[in-house]
Amino acid sequence: MLTLLGVAVIVLGFALRFNPLMVVVVAALTSGLAAGLAPLEVLAAFGKAFNTNRYVTVAWLVLPAIGLLERAGLQEKARATIRSIRAASAGRILLVYLILRQLSAALGLVSIAGQAQTVRPLLAPMAEAASEPLSDDRREKVKAMSAATDNVGLFFGEDIFLAIGSILLIVGFLDQSGITVEPLHLSMWAIPTAIAAFFIHGARLLLFDRALSKARSGPEAEQ
């Protein structure tokens, strides 16, 4: 029961509004020492956990870089580039992104794009610029559709890559149930689903584009 002292430290630390990182570290040390571990053993456990899950810290390197780029005018530059292309529209831009997102995810490159890396700083501003003028409500809808396009492309593209976590999870679960399935077979069956998702969401993007076009030519465009 002494190992639960770490939980008490977390509750007390958060209640007193101490630094969350310090609270978690002190709680881990408290539980480790209460469990009979030496200080060096607790420190070794910290190091092992960090080394095992070091990919989690990549986000803390990406986000500051994106923030600096946005501060330097990344969104404004993206908008200006799209405004110079007459044939550009929100639906077409998102459709091209959907293709690229699905293909890259199918190759296992799931981290080269995403909500923080691509949608917020680049994709959404480009789609907004191609649809201006926009009311506040429609601007939010363009942002939402941009985020949804990334989700659809990633979700239905990544399962084609046989070494992705979702495929391995399915294989492991079926194997425990006595059903042997090769990862390659699951990946191949994911291809028709990905194609169907592309055409369905692609049609939604074209209809969304048409709705935005009608809105720009209607009475509300003057507001």
Buried (B, 14 or more C-beta within 10 A) or exposed (E): EEBEBBEEBBEEBEEEEEEEEEBBBBBBBBBBBBEEBEEEEBEEEBEEEEEEEEEEEEEEEEEEEBEEBBEEEBBEEBBEBBEEEEEBBBBBBBBEBBEBBBBBBBEBBBBEBBBEBBBBBBBBBBBBBBBBEBEEEBBEBBBEBBBBBBBBBBBBBBBBBBEBEEBEEBBEEEEEEEEEBEBEEBBEEBEEEBEEBBEEBBEBBBEBBEEBBEBBEEEBEEE
